[in-house]
Amino acid sequence: MSEGATSGPAAPETPIGRRRFLRRGAAGLAALAAGGLCAAARRGGQREPALVWQIDPDKCVQCGQCATHCVLNPSAVKCVHAFPVCGYCKRCFGYFQPDAERLTSAAENQLCPTGALRRRHVEGFYYEYTIDEDLCVGCGKCVKGCTMYGNGSLYLQIMGHRCVNCNECAIARSCPADAIQRVRVARPYLLKGRPEAPST
Amino acid sequence: MTKPALIIALALAAVASLAAGASTYDRFPQPKFETGYEYPVGQYPLPRPGGLQWLDVAVLTGALGAASWLALRARSRPGLFLLGIFSLAYFGFWRKGCLCPVGSMQNVLLAAFRPSEYAAPWPAVLIFALPLFSTLLFGRTFCAAVCPLGAIQDVAIVRPVRVPPWLNRALGLIPYVYLALAALVAAAGAGFLVCRYDPFVGFFRRAGPAWILATGGGLLALGIFVARPYCRYLCPYGVLLGWMSRLSWRHPRITPDECIQCRLCETSCPFGAIRPPSPAPAEPRPARRRRALGLAARIPALLAAGAAAGWLAGEPLARLDERVATTDRLRREDAGLETVAGVRSQTVRAADRSFADLLAESDAVVRFFRRGGAAAGSFLGLVVGLHLVGTALPGRRRDWEPARALCLSCGRCYTYCPREHVRRRRLEGFEVEP
């Protein structure tokens, strides 16, 4: 295409010279264009060698699409627990169905579809809730309950060792709250915690 | 507002936000444990260390060097095939297809157009640039044995059929359209179309939407007969590589030394990239020149037509952007055209942003798509125009040669050339008559 600019040599004795000159010039321009594009892309001055996807827990609205829209099955999104935020409630809004008649671990009382949320008595009225990551599908049902009625200690996060770091994250695209963003790989988790306490 | 009033208002706002922030955490007070209970330690397994991204860049550089050496110096098809298998294993199945040079094009464009939204890391920029510069030096050896998308199709070639040249040429224009569209959408910050519709990455991850996996399987099945359909008729990065390859400093040749016009290589290329010597021009030079100039004179009209079409297509294309799609959906819901509220519109309503604000943002995106659409359209007009002019230009091939822009440097033609067999016998130490 770029050779198309000339049609035939003017001087018969230097046909190669001119064509080669034009070709070299065009090649130089192509290299400059590619280099210029790269320089423009570096304007942001990103120092990290890589970025990873994370959910901003404060923006998440628990729509449930993380479970279904991730390219992985089960999703790389799991429920995680900020223990210092948890109230250790006996009636946990993340663990029990809203209309649960008895506060037992019977399946009909549990909100979690896969039984990934585990309940253990600690002392007095306090119960500890932990997540079996292998069972969790990232549907966010427990997160919704905990965020709406509890302290919001349960939240969804993209697990760094599971995420394949797609160049276009499918759940970031489908997220209605635009809660999924790229973060620096040096600080790969956006964690919830009490403002005064260090994040767990 | 007076200064003390402003300070009081700010203080009130700060208290209010603190209270709002605290309320979610303190509906139930933090327990005071008496039995010495300690909080479990959260398990947050780390992602792949960022430094390993440099390993990918190093492997890419090494693979490009090896592919160029195998294609130009060693002239070894088996070597290129094995390197292709390695690239398929490493960049494909091990690294799961991301980040690849084909997709990194969009990272570079997004970072160039919206530095406030996304700043491209060095490895992403290098993964985009290295194959381009390598192609500028040695031809499309990246396509031959480094690109995992090419490699997975390359192993599927069993019975390649010859695509008629007119069809090959016409289908070869699709990548330009895909490139223009993907560049527009990436620059607008509306997503990475090339990654979204990558047909093979689902195999690498062994997971993905069913229709993408089906499309990938379909392309591989088609690829049994139509060699490398994605590379030839879809790949947008291939357009850039084709430009670089046309201007490349060195390029693989069919014959190691001289062409003896035996035509044995004629049918060896599964991609239809081998061109015969140019026929003597059928018309005298002034007539040819007039025809070429006549065609070139149509370029401005093509540019204008492309720009107009792109401008008109800008608004519908802008729906690819979620911001525009959501505003549109909200409007339709308010007008009663949609009976069920969408997840996104519900969320946007709950977030309590004014509709005017959303509309302003959406209009800005539409304006960008109109302007960008006009630019993309005129680019496509220019491409068509230059293709037309190219038909009128006399060829300069004296031998059977690969068409530089289309040749994937795969090396399949080498052993079809009798001169190559002479070269190899000589390398083995035999005396061969010239």
Boltz contact constraints between the chains, C-beta under 6 A:
constraints:
  - contact:
      token1: [A, 1]
      token2: [B, 386]
      max_distance: 6.0
  - contact:
      token1: [A, 4]
      token2: [B, 386]
      max_distance: 6.0
  - contact:
      token1: [A, 4]
      token2: [B, 389]
      max_distance: 6.0
  - contact:
      token1: [A, 4]
      token2: [B, 390]
      max_distance: 6.0
  - contact:
      token1: [A, 7]
      token2: [B, 289]
      max_distance: 6.0
  - contact:
      token1: [A, 7]
      token2: [B, 292]
      max_distance: 6.0
  - contact:
      token1: [A, 26]
      token2: [B, 247]
      max_distance: 6.0
  - contact:
      token1: [A, 27]
      token2: [B, 247]
      max_distance: 6.0
  - contact:
      token1: [A, 30]
      token2: [B, 247]
      max_distance: 6.0
  - contact:
      token1: [A, 31]
      token2: [B, 136]
      max_distance: 6.0
  - contact:
      token1: [A, 34]
      token2: [B, 132]
      max_distance: 6.0
  - contact:
      token1: [A, 37]
      token2: [B, 108]
      max_distance: 6.0
  - contact:
      token1: [A, 38]
      token2: [B, 125]
      max_distance: 6.0
  - contact:
      token1: [A, 38]
      token2: [B, 129]
      max_distance: 6.0
  - contact:
      token1: [A, 40]
      token2: [B, 112]
      max_distance: 6.0
  - contact:
      token1: [A, 41]
      token2: [B, 108]
      max_distance: 6.0
  - contact:
      token1: [A, 41]
      token2: [B, 111]
      max_distance: 6.0
  - contact:
      token1: [A, 41]
      token2: [B, 112]
      max_distance: 6.0
  - contact:
      token1: [A, 41]
      token2: [B, 120]
      max_distance: 6.0
  - contact:
      token1: [A, 41]
      token2: [B, 125]
      max_distance: 6.0
  - contact:
      token1: [A, 43]
      token2: [B, 115]
      max_distance: 6.0
  - contact:
      token1: [A, 44]
      token2: [B, 111]
      max_distance: 6.0
  - contact:
      token1: [A, 44]
      token2: [B, 115]
      max_distance: 6.0
  - contact:
      token1: [A, 44]
      token2: [B, 119]
      max_distance: 6.0
  - contact:
      token1: [A, 46]
      token2: [B, 119]
      max_distance: 6.0
  - contact:
      token1: [A, 46]
      token2: [B, 121]
      max_distance: 6.0
  - contact:
      token1: [A, 48]
      token2: [B, 50]
      max_distance: 6.0
  - contact:
      token1: [A, 48]
      token2: [B, 121]
      max_distance: 6.0
  - contact:
      token1: [A, 49]
      token2: [B, 50]
      max_distance: 6.0
  - contact:
      token1: [A, 49]
      token2: [B, 53]
      max_distance: 6.0
  - contact:
      token1: [A, 49]
      token2: [B, 121]
      max_distance: 6.0
  - contact:
      token1: [A, 49]
      token2: [B, 123]
      max_distance: 6.0
  - contact:
      token1: [A, 50]
      token2: [B, 50]
      max_distance: 6.0
  - contact:
      token1: [A, 50]
      token2: [B, 53]
      max_distance: 6.0
  - contact:
      token1: [A, 50]
      token2: [B, 121]
      max_distance: 6.0
  - contact:
      token1: [A, 52]
      token2: [B, 47]
      max_distance: 6.0
  - contact:
      token1: [A, 61]
      token2: [B, 347]
      max_distance: 6.0
  - contact:
      token1: [A, 63]
      token2: [B, 343]
      max_distance: 6.0
  - contact:
      token1: [A, 71]
      token2: [B, 205]
      max_distance: 6.0
  - contact:
      token1: [A, 71]
      token2: [B, 207]
      max_distance: 6.0
  - contact:
      token1: [A, 71]
      token2: [B, 208]
      max_distance: 6.0
  - contact:
      token1: [A, 72]
      token2: [B, 207]
      max_distance: 6.0
  - contact:
      token1: [A, 73]
      token2: [B, 207]
      max_distance: 6.0
  - contact:
      token1: [A, 83]
      token2: [B, 39]
      max_distance: 6.0
  - contact:
      token1: [A, 84]
      token2: [B, 39]
      max_distance: 6.0
  - contact:
      token1: [A, 85]
      token2: [B, 25]
      max_distance: 6.0
  - contact:
      token1: [A, 87]
      token2: [B, 28]
      max_distance: 6.0
  - contact:
      token1: [A, 88]
      token2: [B, 31]
      max_distance: 6.0
  - contact:
      token1: [A, 89]
      token2: [B, 28]
      max_distance: 6.0
  - contact:
      token1: [A, 122]
      token2: [B, 37]
      max_distance: 6.0
  - contact:
      token1: [A, 123]
      token2: [B, 35]
      max_distance: 6.0
  - contact:
      token1: [A, 126]
      token2: [B, 31]
      max_distance: 6.0
  - contact:
      token1: [A, 151]
      token2: [B, 25]
      max_distance: 6.0
  - contact:
      token1: [A, 151]
      token2: [B, 27]
      max_distance: 6.0
  - contact:
      token1: [A, 151]
      token2: [B, 28]
      max_distance: 6.0
  - contact:
      token1: [A, 152]
      token2: [B, 24]
      max_distance: 6.0
  - contact:
      token1: [A, 160]
      token2: [B, 45]
      max_distance: 6.0
  - contact:
      token1: [A, 160]
      token2: [B, 46]
      max_distance: 6.0
  - contact:
      token1: [A, 160]
      token2: [B, 47]
      max_distance: 6.0
  - contact:
      token1: [A, 161]
      token2: [B, 45]
      max_distance: 6.0
  - contact:
      token1: [A, 164]
      token2: [B, 96]
      max_distance: 6.0
  - contact:
      token1: [A, 164]
      token2: [B, 205]
      max_distance: 6.0
  - contact:
      token1: [A, 165]
      token2: [B, 98]
      max_distance: 6.0
  - contact:
      token1: [A, 166]
      token2: [B, 98]
      max_distance: 6.0
  - contact:
      token1: [A, 167]
      token2: [B, 98]
      max_distance: 6.0
  - contact:
      token1: [A, 167]
      token2: [B, 99]
      max_distance: 6.0
  - contact:
      token1: [A, 167]
      token2: [B, 103]
      max_distance: 6.0
  - contact:
      token1: [A, 167]
      token2: [B, 192]
      max_distance: 6.0
  - contact:
      token1: [A, 167]
      token2: [B, 195]
      max_distance: 6.0
  - contact:
      token1: [A, 168]
      token2: [B, 191]
      max_distance: 6.0
  - contact:
      token1: [A, 168]
      token2: [B, 192]
      max_distance: 6.0
  - contact:
      token1: [A, 168]
      token2: [B, 195]
      max_distance: 6.0
  - contact:
      token1: [A, 168]
      token2: [B, 196]
      max_distance: 6.0
  - contact:
      token1: [A, 173]
      token2: [B, 191]
      max_distance: 6.0
  - contact:
      token1: [A, 176]
      token2: [B, 343]
      max_distance: 6.0
  - contact:
      token1: [A, 176]
      token2: [B, 344]
      max_distance: 6.0
  - contact:
      token1: [A, 176]
      token2: [B, 347]
      max_distance: 6.0
  - contact:
      token1: [A, 177]
      token2: [B, 347]
      max_distance: 6.0
  - contact:
      token1: [A, 185]
      token2: [B, 50]
      max_distance: 6.0
  - contact:
      token1: [A, 188]
      token2: [B, 47]
      max_distance: 6.0
  - contact:
      token1: [A, 189]
      token2: [B, 44]
      max_distance: 6.0
  - contact:
      token1: [A, 200]
      token2: [B, 39]
      max_distance: 6.0
  - contact:
      token1: [A, 200]
      token2: [B, 42]
      max_distance: 6.0
